[in-house]
């Protein structure tokens, strides 16, 4: 199949100036990039398929540097929320949680497990790969191996350090997974059970990944009160291992930490200037999205959802949890309920805890934040999602202005229909790329530099060969879009809205999305390090 994409303004992903021209695709690769005036116009009739890109930019497909679609690519392989915004490759398995390897006590995140149901048939990464290839996803995926998944497979969810034997078993599992196509190691050091790992444990596993040419990405041990110490931990790991590392979704969380932003940026840029292989990504929103149970005290969260539910069922223990939450120094108008599971909780989606408190009180006896949160979590089996508005717009601009910041949605793919349509996701699932692009342009970043960060720079950062740049011989991953119409439509209250402006998305020469329709032509694949 040959395709001619004609009459567009080409931004090739290298940072070079845009130019008018045509792109020729033959099968799954780019056969030619032809500037206007370099040759006679290519006649449409010579090609199996022709696309008129007049008035549009023609760019490489966007690379989502931090995603969580591992499981959902099996459920909804059309990847609607991502493909519709021009994403052609996702980097998955982030924040320490991956679909594999899954042994011992290891459990997938509650939303993944509940929706997958009987489709959850794999244990190893090799087995997951077979399932993924059978699903034929619309986009490419890079699969990292989550430290939390490794640790729970071997140690379980116990709040203690791993023994030497357990470390050795985690090492073997990681090596096996890297050999099966894993791209590297990720950590989520605020989550169960990763928070119990010592820096030495994480560094030892990162050395294993480095030895096989892998990468490291981390949701650090703190993004708030101890963020500077957490960055030091990452820098120490990079120095000890030589691995290329990515600080996930860089932020200074909590108003009392907003003033640390300059020190944070200075510390990271100092490490980069010293030659360390360090970078970061960020979603272009000021609310984080994670599980509501992160407000539990550490002791109440140990053992994950099943153990949490058991604690809530015990009146005395529940009272301790309620009291601990009520003692938090937190503005509950900044905590919004996201996805819920129980029918009684659906009305709370998109409402803040403060709003729910006012609604529940309504002249009755006082209700506390802890009581509201525990009630919602109990009904949802401790699987409730939430948005935490704890970031500064000014700091977001400072972060996005740095040329080493890549776009990362920190989101699973979604769809407005089927099992994924019943959730209430963060708008970043549908809208990261247009929001990232326009925020950069508002900050004075050139069109070419902004697009390079979304394409070629991301490919360079993660060692993705033959993608991210429009050039002969590269894989035909590209997007055709109208710059003036490329806008987010999703909001926190109405998140299931596709972004506008993308005319066409192509992945490995196939066109899974064109003119607002999902075609079913899916040619994505699990990419391997080379």
C-alpha positions in Angstrom: 0.0 0.0 0.0 1.4 3.4 -1.0 0.2 6.6 0.4 0.7 10.2 -0.7 0.2 12.9 1.9 0.2 16.1 -0.2 0.1 19.9 0.2 1.0 20.0 3.9 3.4 22.1 5.9 6.0 19.6 7.1 7.6 19.9 10.6 9.9 16.9 10.6 10.7 16.5 14.3 14.3 17.5 14.2 13.7 21.2 15.2 14.4 22.4 11.6 12.2 25.0 10.0 8.9 23.9 8.6 8.6 23.6 4.9 5.8 22.9 2.4 5.9 19.5 0.8 4.7 16.0 0.4 5.3 12.7 2.3 5.3 9.4 0.5 4.7 6.2 2.5 5.3 2.7 1.1 4.1 0.0 3.3 5.1 0.7 6.9 8.0 3.1 6.1 8.5 6.6 4.8 9.7 6.4 1.1 10.3 10.1 0.6 9.9 13.5 2.1 9.7 15.9 -0.9 9.9 19.7 -0.3 7.8 21.8 -2.6 9.8 23.0 -5.5 12.3 20.2 -5.3 10.3 18.2 -7.9 7.2 18.3 -9.9 4.0 17.7 -7.8 3.5 14.0 -7.3 0.4 12.9 -9.2 -2.2 11.4 -6.9 -3.1 8.6 -9.3 0.3 7.0 -8.9 -0.6 6.0 -5.3 -3.0 3.6 -3.7 -4.2 6.2 -1.3 -3.9 10.0 -1.3 -4.5 12.5 1.5 -4.9 16.2 0.9 -3.1 17.9 3.9 -3.7 21.5 2.7 -4.0 23.8 5.7 -2.5 21.2 8.0 0.8 20.4 9.6 2.4 17.0 8.8 4.5 15.9 11.7 5.8 12.7 13.3 3.3 11.0 15.5 3.5 12.1 19.1 5.2 10.0 21.8 3.6 9.9 25.2 6.6 9.7 27.4 4.7 8.5 30.5 1.5 6.4 30.1 -0.4 3.7 31.9 -2.2 1.8 29.1 -0.5 -1.6 29.5 -3.8 -3.4 30.4 -6.2 -1.2 28.5 -4.5 -1.8 25.1 -6.0 -5.4 25.5 -9.5 -4.1 26.3 -9.7 -1.2 23.8 -7.0 -1.7 21.2 -8.3 1.2 19.1 -6.8 3.5 21.8 -9.3 6.2 21.0 -8.3 8.9 23.5 -4.7 8.7 22.4 -4.9 8.1 18.7 -7.4 11.0 18.3 -4.8 13.4 19.6 -2.0 12.2 17.3 -0.2 9.8 19.8 1.4 6.9 17.9 3.7 5.5 20.7 3.2 5.2 24.4 5.8 4.5 27.1 4.0 2.2 29.6 4.7 0.3 32.8 5.3 3.5 34.7 5.3 4.5 38.4 6.4 1.0 39.4 3.3 -0.7 38.2 3.3 -2.9 35.1 1.2 -5.7 33.6 4.0 -8.2 34.1 5.7 -10.1 35.7 2.8 -11.1 37.9 3.5 -13.9 40.4 3.0 -14.6 44.1 0.9 -11.9 45.8 1.2 -9.5 42.9 -2.0 -7.8 41.9 -2.6 -5.4 39.1 -4.0 -2.0 39.9 -7.7 -2.4 41.0 -9.2 -0.7 37.9 -7.1 -2.9 35.5 -8.0 -6.1 37.3 -11.7 -5.4 37.6 -12.1 -4.5 33.9 -9.8 -7.2 32.5 -11.6 -10.0 34.4 -11.1 -13.3 32.6 -8.9 -11.7 30.0 -6.2 -11.5 32.6 -4.4 -14.7 31.5 -0.7 -13.9 31.6 2.0 -14.0 34.2 5.2 -13.2 32.4 5.9 -10.4 30.0 6.4 -13.0 27.2 2.8 -14.2 27.8 1.5 -10.7 27.9 3.1 -10.0 24.6 1.2 -12.9 23.0 -2.1 -11.4 24.3 -1.2 -7.9 23.2 -0.2 -9.0 19.7 -3.5 -10.9 19.3 -5.4 -7.7 20.3 -3.6 -5.8 17.5 -3.3 -2.4 19.2 -3.6 0.8 17.1 -0.5 2.4 18.5 3.0 1.3 19.5 3.9 0.6 23.1 7.1 0.5 25.0 6.9 -1.7 28.1 8.8 -0.9 31.2 8.9 -3.3 34.2 7.5 -2.0 37.4 9.4 -2.4 40.7 6.2 -2.6 42.7 5.1 -5.5 40.5 8.5 -7.2 40.9 8.5 -6.6 44.7 4.9 -7.8 45.2 5.7 -10.9 43.1 8.5 -11.8 45.5 8.1 -10.0 48.8 4.4 -9.4 48.7 3.0 -6.2 50.3 4.8 -6.5 53.7 6.2 -3.2 55.0 9.8 -4.3 55.4 13.1 -4.5 53.6 13.7 -7.3 51.1 16.0 -10.1 52.2 19.1 -11.0 50.1 17.3 -14.0 48.7 14.3 -11.9 47.8 16.6 -9.4 46.0 18.1 -12.2 44.0 14.7 -13.4 43.0 13.6 -9.9 41.9 16.8 -9.7 39.9 16.1 -12.9 38.1 12.5 -11.8 37.3 13.7 -8.4 36.0 16.4 -10.1 33.8 13.8 -12.5 32.4 11.4 -9.6 31.6 14.1 -7.4 30.0 15.1 -10.3 27.8 11.4 -10.7 26.8 11.2 -7.1 25.6 11.1 -5.0 28.7 12.6 -1.5 28.1 13.9 -0.9 31.6 12.8 -0.4 35.2 10.3 2.0 36.8 9.6 2.8 40.4 6.7 4.3 42.3 8.2 5.0 45.7 5.1 6.6 47.3 3.0 3.5 46.6 2.6 0.0 48.1 4.9 -1.9 48.3 7.7 0.2 46.7 7.7 2.7 49.5 9.3 0.0 51.7 12.3 -0.5 49.4 15.7 0.9 50.5 17.7 3.0 48.0 20.2 0.2 47.9 17.5 -2.2 46.7 16.4 0.1 43.9 19.9 0.9 42.8 20.8 -2.8 42.6 17.8 -3.4 40.3 18.7 -0.4 38.2 22.2 -1.8 37.7 20.6 -4.9 36.3 18.6 -2.8 33.8 21.7 -0.7 32.9 23.7 -3.8 32.2 21.2 -4.9 29.6 21.0 -1.4 28.0 17.7 -0.5 29.8 16.4 2.7 31.1 15.0 3.9 34.5 12.0 6.1 35.2 10.8 7.0 38.7 7.8 8.4 40.5 10.1 9.7 43.3 9.9 9.1 47.0 8.6 12.6 47.5 7.2 15.3 45.2 6.5 17.6 48.1 8.0 18.1 51.5 11.1 16.1 50.8 11.4 16.6 47.0 15.0 17.9 47.1 16.1 14.8 49.0 14.2 12.6 46.6 16.0 14.2 43.6 19.3 13.5 45.4 18.3 9.9 45.6 17.7 9.8 41.8 21.0 11.5 41.1 22.9 9.1 43.4 21.3 6.2 41.5 22.4 7.6 38.1 25.9 8.1 39.4 26.1 4.6 40.8 24.7 2.9 37.7 25.3 5.1 34.7 21.7 4.4 33.6 19.6 7.0 31.7 16.9 8.2 34.1 13.6 10.0 33.8 12.0 11.8 36.7 8.3 11.2 36.1 5.7 14.1 36.0 8.0 16.6 37.7 6.1 18.8 40.2 6.3 20.6 43.5 3.2 19.3 45.2 1.4 21.2 48.0 1.3 25.0 48.4 4.0 25.0 51.1 6.4 23.5 48.6 5.7 25.8 45.6 8.7 28.0 46.6 11.1 25.1 46.1 10.7 25.1 42.3 13.8 27.1 41.6 16.0 24.8 43.8 14.4 21.8 42.1 15.2 23.0 38.6 18.7 24.1 39.6 19.5 20.7 41.1 18.3 18.8 38.0 20.0 21.1 35.6 23.2 20.9 37.6 23.1 17.1 37.2 22.5 17.4 33.5 25.3 19.9 33.1 27.6 17.5 34.9 26.9 14.9 32.2 24.4 12.7 34.0 21.8 11.1 31.7 18.7 12.7 33.4 15.5 14.2 32.1 11.9 14.6 33.0 8.3 14.7 31.7 5.2 16.5 32.7 1.5 16.6 31.9 0.2 20.2 31.3 -2.4 20.3 34.1 -2.2 21.3 37.8 -4.1 18.4 39.3 -2.5 15.1 39.9 -4.6 12.0 39.4 -4.2 8.9 41.5 -6.1 6.7 44.0 -8.0 8.3 46.8 -6.5 6.0 49.4 -3.2 7.8 49.2 -4.6 10.0 52.0 -4.5 7.0 54.3 -1.7 6.8 56.9 1.1 4.4 55.9 0.0 1.8 58.4 -3.5 1.7 57.0 -2.4 1.3 53.4 -0.1 -1.6 54.0 -1.2 -4.7 52.0 -3.2 -2.7 49.4 -6.9 -2.7 48.7 -8.0 -6.0 50.3 -6.2 -5.3 53.6 -7.5 -1.7 53.5 -11.1 -2.9 53.2 -10.6 -5.3 56.1 -9.4 -2.4 58.3 -12.4 -0.3 57.3 -14.7 -3.1 58.3 -13.3 -3.0 61.9 -14.9 -0.1 63.8 -12.0 0.6 66.1 -9.4 0.6 63.2 -11.7 2.6 61.0 -11.9 5.2 63.7 -8.1 5.5 63.8 -8.1 6.0 60.0 -10.8 8.6 60.1 -8.9 10.5 62.9 -5.6 10.3 61.0 -7.3 11.8 57.8 -9.0 14.5 59.8 -5.7 15.5 61.3 -4.2 16.2 57.9 -3.3 19.7 57.1 -5.2 19.6 53.8 -7.6 21.9 51.9 -10.4 19.5 51.0 -11.7 21.8 48.3 -8.5 20.7 46.3 -9.4 17.0 46.4 -11.9 15.9 43.7 -13.5 12.4 43.4 -12.7 10.9 40.0 -13.6 7.4 39.0 -15.9 5.3 41.2 -17.2 1.8 41.1 -20.3 1.6 43.3 -23.5 3.0 42.0 -24.0 5.0 45.2 -20.8 6.8 44.6 -21.4 7.8 41.0 -23.0 11.1 42.0 -19.7 12.2 43.6 -17.6 12.0 40.4 -16.3 15.5 39.7 -17.2 16.8 43.2 -14.6 17.9 45.7 -14.5 16.4 49.2 -15.5 19.9 50.5 -18.6 19.9 48.3 -19.6 16.4 49.4 -19.2 17.5 53.1 -21.5 20.4 52.6 -24.0 18.2 50.8 -23.9 15.5 53.5 -24.1 17.8 56.4 -27.1 19.8 55.2 -28.2 20.7 58.7 -27.6 17.2 60.1 -24.9 16.1 62.5 -21.3 17.0 61.6 -19.6 14.8 59.2 -15.8 14.9 58.8 -13.6 14.5 55.8 -12.2 11.2 57.1 -15.7 9.8 57.5 -16.7 10.9 53.9 -13.5 9.4 52.4 -13.8 6.1 54.3 -17.4 5.8 53.3 -16.7 6.3 49.6 -13.7 4.0 49.7 -15.5 1.2 51.6 -18.3 1.1 49.0 -15.8 1.1 46.1 -13.6 -1.6 47.6 -10.8 1.0 48.1 -10.6 1.5 44.3 -11.8 5.1 44.1 -9.8 7.6 41.9 -9.2 11.2 42.8 -7.7 14.4 41.5 -5.5 16.5 43.8 -5.2 20.2 42.9 -2.0 20.8 44.7 0.2 22.5 42.0 1.0 26.0 40.9 0.2 27.3 37.4 3.3 29.5 37.6 5.5 26.6 38.5 3.9 24.5 35.7 5.0 27.2 33.3 8.5 27.2 34.7 8.7 23.4 34.3 7.3 23.4 30.7 9.7 26.1 29.7 12.6 23.8 30.2 13.8 22.2 26.9 14.4 18.8 28.7 10.7 18.4 29.7 8.8 15.9 27.5 5.0 15.5 27.3 3.8 12.6 29.5 0.0 12.1 30.1 0.4 9.9 33.2 -2.8 8.4 31.9 -4.3 5.2 30.5 -6.0 5.3 27.2 -9.8 5.8 27.5 -12.9 5.6 25.4 -16.3 7.2 25.8 -17.9 3.8 25.3 -17.6 0.3 26.6 -16.0 -0.7 29.9 -13.6 2.3 29.8 -16.4 4.7 29.3 -17.9 4.1 32.7 -14.9 5.6 34.5 -14.3 9.3 35.2 -10.7 9.9 34.2 -8.4 12.9 34.4 -8.8 15.0 31.2 -5.1 14.4 30.5 -6.1 11.0 29.1 -7.8 12.8 26.1 -6.0 16.1 26.0 -2.3 16.1 26.9 -0.9 16.7 23.5 -2.9 19.8 22.4 -2.6 21.3 25.9 1.1 20.7 26.0 1.6 22.2 22.6 -0.4 25.3 23.1 1.1 26.0 26.6 4.6 25.8 25.1 3.6 28.1 22.2 2.2 30.6 24.8 5.5 30.5 26.6 7.3 31.6 23.4 8.6 28.1 22.3 8.7 27.9 18.6 6.4 25.6 16.6 9.4 23.5 15.5 10.9 23.2 19.0 7.6 22.3 20.6 6.9 19.6 18.1 10.5 18.3 18.5 9.8 17.7 22.2 6.7 15.8 21.3 8.4 13.6 18.7 12.2 13.5 18.0 13.4 14.5 21.4 11.3 11.9 23.1 12.6 9.2 20.6 16.2 10.3 21.4 15.6 10.3 25.1 14.3 6.7 25.2 16.4 5.3 22.3 13.5 4.7 20.0 15.1 4.1 16.6 13.6 5.1 13.3 10.7 7.0 14.9 10.1 10.6 16.0 11.4 12.1 12.7 10.0 12.3 9.2 12.8 10.9 7.1 13.2 8.3 4.4 13.5 4.8 5.8 11.9 5.7 9.2 8.6 4.0 10.2 5.6 5.8 9.0 4.2 7.1 12.3 2.8 10.5 11.7 0.0 13.0 12.4 -1.8 15.4 10.1 -3.4 18.3 12.1 -4.7 21.8 11.9 -2.6 24.0 14.3 -5.5 26.5 14.9 -8.0 23.7 15.7 -5.7 21.5 17.8 -7.4 22.0 21.1 -8.5 20.0 24.1 -12.2 19.5 24.8 -11.9 17.3 27.9 -12.5 18.9 31.3 -12.5 17.6 34.9 -16.3 17.6 34.9 -16.6 16.2 31.3 -13.5 14.2 30.7 -14.7 11.8 27.9 -14.3 14.3 25.0 -11.9 13.9 22.1 -9.5 16.6 21.3 -10.1 18.5 18.1 -7.9 19.3 15.1 -6.3 16.0 14.1 -7.2 15.0 10.6 -5.3 11.8 10.4 -3.1 9.5 12.6 -0.8 6.9 10.9 1.0 4.1 12.7 3.4 1.9 10.8 1.8 2.9 7.5 -1.8 2.1 8.7 -4.4 4.8 9.3 -6.4 4.0 12.5 -8.0 7.4 12.8 -9.1 9.8 10.0 -11.6 12.6 9.9 -13.1 11.8 13.3 -13.5 8.1 12.6 -11.7 5.1 14.0 -11.1 2.8 11.0 -10.1 -0.4 12.7 -6.8 -0.4 10.7 -4.5 -1.2 13.6 -0.7 -1.9 13.1 0.8 -0.9 16.4 3.4 -3.2 18.0 5.4 -3.7 21.2 8.7 -2.1 20.4 12.0 -3.6 21.4 15.3 -2.1 22.4 17.9 -2.4 19.6 
